[in-house]
Amino acid sequence: MDAKDFERQVQALGVLDEPVRRRLFRLVERRGELSRDQAARAAGVSRALAAFHLDKLVEAGLLEAGFRRLSGRSGPGAGRPSKLYRRSALELDVTLPQRRYEWAAQVLARALGRASSPATTDALRDAARAHGESIGRDLRKPASDAPALRAATQALTACGFDPALAPAGQLVLRNCPFASLREGCRDVVCGMNLALIEGVLGGLGVEGVTAALEPQPETCCVALRAADGSTPSRAPAPGPEATGPAPRRRT
């Protein structure tokens, strides 16, 4: 990372220091797309204040904006298009002192892809599953009676996968934490991802939820389903001070 890129990333992160702005960013990140009116109502602020902070987030590159009629109609009487905000593709990864962990991960993933064999693939997935189980145990809530799919949703939200319920009833993961590693070695990385998520489910102790590779445009390659067909009422929304992975959206 050169000095110019370092300054750009620090400035972008600094924009999120303002509490209302951070809350609006998390709302857009969680809902996928919001208008100024929707964002203002969800954040409990005025429309003018929401518009000011949303546009600051666009200037910083954290959000992008476009115009669309929410009515879905066109022509006379359809109304003016609304300005809609969605998360941008910008990735922020600042370390002090500077580290290059992603370089090492890319080299390892490509090497595994080229030297792929049943033994190495099994070893990778076993390691990923064991790591996922450790994460799941750490996130497991004692004496929880939450439905299995909701428990999985809460855990994967904490892991940064950005889960959301799709119209077909499956839980899709709108963010892949390993997106930048997939180029040229998708089978290796996606298989590792699936094993990791299976491990998380095992560590949580949830039953009746299955994870499978179901690649879709602009989502993680893994989707989850409840065996009994139950669905969470909605994914838990992060609070204004929620913490997690740095803003990341690459597919």
C-alpha positions as CSV (number, residue, x, y, z in Angstrom):
1,M,0.0,0.0,0.0
2,D,1.6,3.3,-1.1
3,A,1.3,6.5,0.9
4,K,-1.6,7.8,-1.3
5,D,-3.7,4.7,-0.9
6,F,-3.0,4.6,2.8
7,E,-4.3,8.2,3.2
8,R,-7.4,7.4,1.1
9,Q,-8.3,4.4,3.2
10,V,-7.7,6.2,6.5
11,Q,-9.9,9.1,5.3
12,A,-12.7,6.7,4.3
13,L,-12.6,5.0,7.7
14,G,-12.6,8.4,9.4
15,V,-15.9,9.2,7.8
16,L,-17.5,6.5,9.9
17,D,-16.4,8.1,13.1
18,E,-19.6,10.1,13.2
19,P,-22.3,8.1,15.0
20,V,-25.3,8.9,12.8
21,R,-23.2,8.4,9.6
22,R,-22.0,5.0,11.0
23,R,-25.6,4.0,11.8
24,L,-26.8,4.9,8.3
25,F,-23.9,3.0,6.7
26,R,-24.8,-0.1,8.7
27,L,-28.5,0.3,7.8
28,V,-27.7,0.4,4.1
29,E,-25.2,-2.4,4.4
30,R,-27.9,-4.5,6.2
31,R,-30.9,-3.6,4.0
32,G,-29.1,-3.7,0.7
33,E,-30.6,-0.5,-0.7
34,L,-32.3,2.5,0.9
35,S,-33.8,5.8,-0.2
36,R,-33.3,8.9,1.8
37,D,-36.8,8.7,3.3
38,Q,-36.3,5.0,4.2
39,A,-32.9,5.7,5.8
40,A,-34.2,8.6,7.8
41,R,-37.1,6.6,9.2
42,A,-34.9,3.6,10.1
43,A,-32.2,5.8,11.7
44,G,-34.7,8.0,13.5
45,V,-33.3,11.3,12.1
46,S,-34.6,13.9,9.7
47,R,-34.6,13.4,6.0
48,A,-32.2,16.4,5.5
49,L,-29.7,15.0,8.1
50,A,-29.9,11.5,6.5
51,A,-29.3,13.0,3.0
52,F,-26.3,14.9,4.2
53,H,-24.6,11.9,5.8
54,L,-25.5,9.5,3.0
55,D,-24.0,11.8,0.5
56,K,-20.8,12.1,2.6
57,L,-20.6,8.3,2.5
58,V,-20.9,8.5,-1.2
59,E,-18.1,11.1,-1.4
60,A,-15.9,8.8,0.7
61,G,-16.6,5.9,-1.7
62,L,-18.3,3.8,1.0
63,L,-21.7,4.0,-0.7
64,E,-22.8,4.5,-4.3
65,A,-26.0,6.1,-5.4
66,G,-28.5,5.8,-8.3
67,F,-32.0,6.8,-9.2
68,R,-35.0,4.6,-9.6
69,R,-38.8,4.9,-9.3
70,L,-39.9,2.9,-6.3
71,S,-43.4,2.5,-7.7
72,G,-42.0,0.4,-10.5
73,R,-44.1,2.4,-13.0
74,S,-42.9,4.6,-15.8
75,G,-44.4,7.4,-17.9
76,P,-46.7,10.3,-16.8
77,G,-47.9,10.0,-13.2
78,A,-45.2,7.6,-12.2
79,G,-43.6,10.1,-9.9
80,R,-40.0,11.3,-9.7
81,P,-37.2,8.7,-9.3
82,S,-35.9,8.3,-5.8
83,K,-32.2,8.5,-5.0
84,L,-31.2,5.1,-3.7
85,Y,-28.0,4.2,-1.8
86,R,-26.2,0.9,-1.8
87,R,-22.9,-0.4,-0.5
88,S,-20.0,0.2,-2.9
89,A,-17.4,-2.3,-3.9
90,L,-14.7,-0.4,-2.0
91,E,-12.6,-2.6,0.3
92,L,-10.7,-1.2,3.3
93,D,-7.9,-3.0,5.0
94,V,-5.6,-0.9,7.0
95,T,-2.9,-2.4,9.3
96,L,-0.3,-0.7,11.4
97,P,2.5,-1.6,10.9
98,Q,1.7,-2.6,7.3
99,R,1.0,-6.3,6.8
100,R,0.4,-8.3,3.6
101,Y,-1.7,-11.2,4.9
102,E,-3.9,-11.3,1.8
103,W,-0.8,-11.8,-0.4
104,A,0.1,-14.9,1.6
105,A,-3.5,-16.1,1.4
106,Q,-3.5,-15.7,-2.4
107,V,-0.3,-17.5,-2.9
108,L,-1.4,-20.4,-0.7
109,A,-4.8,-20.7,-2.4
110,R,-3.2,-20.7,-5.8
111,A,-0.6,-23.3,-4.8
112,L,-3.4,-25.5,-3.4
113,G,-5.4,-25.1,-6.6
114,R,-2.4,-26.2,-8.7
115,A,-1.4,-29.1,-6.4
116,S,-4.9,-30.2,-5.8
117,S,-5.4,-33.9,-4.9
118,P,-8.0,-35.7,-2.8
119,A,-5.6,-35.7,0.1
120,T,-4.8,-32.0,0.1
121,T,-8.5,-31.1,-0.6
122,D,-9.6,-33.2,2.4
123,A,-7.0,-31.8,4.6
124,L,-8.0,-28.2,3.7
125,R,-11.7,-28.8,4.3
126,D,-11.0,-30.7,7.6
127,A,-8.9,-27.7,8.8
128,A,-11.6,-25.3,7.7
129,R,-14.4,-27.3,9.4
130,A,-12.4,-27.5,12.6
131,H,-11.8,-23.8,12.6
132,G,-15.5,-23.2,11.9
133,E,-16.5,-25.4,14.9
134,S,-14.2,-23.3,17.1
135,I,-16.0,-20.1,15.9
136,G,-19.4,-21.7,16.4
137,R,-18.6,-22.7,19.9
138,D,-17.4,-19.2,20.7
139,L,-20.7,-17.7,19.3
140,R,-23.0,-20.3,20.9
141,K,-25.5,-18.9,23.3
142,P,-26.3,-21.0,26.4
143,A,-29.8,-22.4,26.7
144,S,-30.9,-20.7,23.5
145,D,-34.3,-21.7,22.2
146,A,-34.0,-19.7,18.9
147,P,-35.0,-21.6,15.7
148,A,-32.0,-23.2,14.1
149,L,-31.9,-21.0,11.0
150,R,-32.2,-17.9,13.2
151,A,-29.3,-19.0,15.3
152,A,-27.3,-19.6,12.1
153,T,-28.2,-16.2,10.8
154,Q,-27.0,-14.5,14.0
155,A,-23.7,-16.3,14.0
156,L,-23.0,-15.7,10.3
157,T,-23.9,-12.0,10.7
158,A,-21.2,-11.8,13.5
159,C,-18.8,-13.5,11.0
160,G,-19.4,-10.9,8.4
161,F,-21.2,-13.0,5.8
162,D,-24.2,-10.6,5.7
163,P,-27.0,-13.2,5.6
164,A,-30.4,-12.4,4.2
165,L,-33.5,-14.4,3.5
166,A,-34.1,-15.0,-0.2
167,P,-37.6,-15.2,-1.8
168,A,-37.2,-18.9,-2.2
169,G,-36.7,-19.4,1.5
170,Q,-33.0,-20.1,1.6
171,L,-30.6,-18.0,3.6
172,V,-28.1,-16.4,1.1
173,L,-24.8,-14.8,2.2
174,R,-24.4,-11.4,0.5
175,N,-20.8,-11.0,1.4
176,C,-18.0,-13.5,0.8
177,P,-15.0,-12.8,3.2
178,F,-12.8,-14.7,0.8
179,A,-13.9,-13.0,-2.4
180,S,-10.5,-11.7,-3.4
181,L,-9.0,-15.2,-3.1
182,R,-11.4,-16.9,-5.5
183,E,-9.8,-15.8,-8.8
184,G,-8.3,-18.8,-10.5
185,C,-9.0,-21.2,-7.6
186,R,-12.7,-21.0,-7.0
187,D,-13.1,-24.7,-6.3
188,V,-10.5,-24.6,-3.6
189,V,-11.8,-21.5,-1.9
190,C,-15.5,-22.2,-2.2
191,G,-15.0,-25.7,-0.9
192,M,-13.1,-24.3,2.1
193,N,-15.8,-21.8,2.7
194,L,-18.5,-24.4,2.7
195,A,-16.6,-26.6,5.1
196,L,-16.0,-23.5,7.4
197,I,-19.7,-22.7,7.5
198,E,-20.6,-26.4,8.1
199,G,-18.1,-26.2,11.0
200,V,-19.8,-23.1,12.4
201,L,-23.2,-24.8,12.3
202,G,-21.7,-27.8,14.1
203,G,-20.0,-25.6,16.8
204,L,-23.3,-23.8,17.3
205,G,-25.0,-27.1,18.0
206,V,-27.9,-26.3,15.6
207,E,-29.7,-29.2,13.9
208,G,-31.9,-29.3,10.8
209,V,-29.9,-26.7,8.9
210,T,-28.0,-27.6,5.8
211,A,-25.4,-25.6,3.9
212,A,-24.7,-26.3,0.2
213,L,-22.9,-24.7,-2.8
214,E,-25.5,-22.6,-4.6
215,P,-23.6,-19.9,-6.6
216,Q,-25.7,-16.9,-7.4
217,P,-24.7,-13.5,-8.9
218,E,-23.4,-11.0,-6.2
219,T,-23.7,-13.4,-3.3
220,C,-21.4,-15.9,-1.5
221,C,-21.4,-19.4,-3.1
222,V,-23.0,-21.0,0.0
223,A,-26.7,-21.0,0.9
224,L,-28.4,-22.4,3.9
225,R,-31.8,-24.1,4.3
226,A,-33.8,-25.3,7.2
227,A,-34.9,-29.0,6.9
228,D,-38.4,-28.2,8.3
229,G,-38.9,-25.3,6.0
230,S,-38.9,-22.7,8.8
231,T,-37.5,-19.3,8.2
232,P,-36.3,-16.5,10.5
233,S,-38.7,-13.5,10.5
234,R,-35.8,-11.3,9.5
235,A,-32.0,-11.2,9.9
236,P,-31.0,-9.3,13.1
237,A,-30.0,-5.8,12.3
238,P,-26.7,-4.6,13.7
239,G,-26.8,-1.7,16.2
240,P,-25.2,1.6,15.5
241,E,-22.0,0.6,17.4
242,A,-21.9,-2.9,15.9
243,T,-18.4,-4.1,15.0
244,G,-17.2,-6.6,12.5
245,P,-15.0,-7.0,9.4
246,A,-14.0,-3.8,7.6
247,P,-16.4,-2.8,4.8
248,R,-16.0,-5.4,2.1
249,R,-18.1,-6.1,-1.0
250,R,-16.5,-7.9,-3.8
251,T,-18.1,-10.7,-5.7
